[in-house]
């Protein structure tokens, strides 16, 4: 006799979360590439000008906060969806 599994709201919620996790894992990898590029450009600014670029400092800070938000969501440490489902992190 075949058993029928009824999809509950809890099952649906975990599937939706799984889809968000896949999307955000991709964004995390892409953001890591952006972080690498920012680090290289910032190094060049510091080497050539003797100081890092202030705008890149602010962006790097916000990007690192964003990566932390994604990591917290992916590891179930937070239920808050990061950007683009909430505001981009700003320097605090």
N, C-alpha and C positions, 0 to 999 in steps of 0.2 A: 504494500500500500504506500503510495507516494505521500510524502509530507509536503505541505505547502508552507512556505515561509512568508509571512506577511511582513512587508517592509514597514518598520515603525518610524516614528518621527525621529527617534534617537539614531536609527540606522541612516536615515536620510541626512541628518545633521552631520554625522561623521563622514559621509560620502561628500557632502558639500565642502566640509573642512578639508578633506583630502584633495579636492580639486584646487582649493585656494593654496594648499601646501605645495602642490606641483607647480602652480603658477609662480608662487613666491620663491620656490627653490630656483627656478629659472632666472627670476629677477635678481636673486642673491648672487648667482654666478656672473650675470651680466654686470652687476654693480661692483663685484670684485675686480673685474677687468677695468672698469672706470676708475676704481680706487688705485689700481696699479698705474694707470696713465697719469692720474693726478700726482701720485708720489714721484714719478719720473720728472714730470714738468716742474713740480715744486723743488726737487733736487737741483734741476738746472737753474731755476731762479735763484736759489740760495748760492749755488756755485758761481754764477755770473754776477749777481748783484750784491752778494754778501748778506742777504736776508731773504726769507721766504715771502711769497706774494700773499698779501693780506686777504684778498678775495678767495684765493685757493685755500688758505687756512680755514676760513669760515665754511666754505663748501666741504672741505675734508672733514671738519668737525660734524657737520650735518649728515654727511654721507656715512660716517662711522656710526652715528646714532641710528640712522636708517637700517644699516646692516645689523645692528644689535636688535632693533625691533623685529626684523624678519627672523633672526635666529631665535628670539624668544617665542615667536609664534610657531615656528617650525618644531620647536622642542616642547610645545605645550606649556611653556612657562607663562604664556599670556594668550588671552583670547582676543586681544585687540588687533585688528587687521591694520597693517601699516599702509603707507602711501601706495597706490592711488586711492585706497579705500578710506583714508583719513588724511589729515594735513601732512605736508612735508615737514620733517623736523626742522625747527629753527634753533639758532644758537641760544642756549640758556646758560 
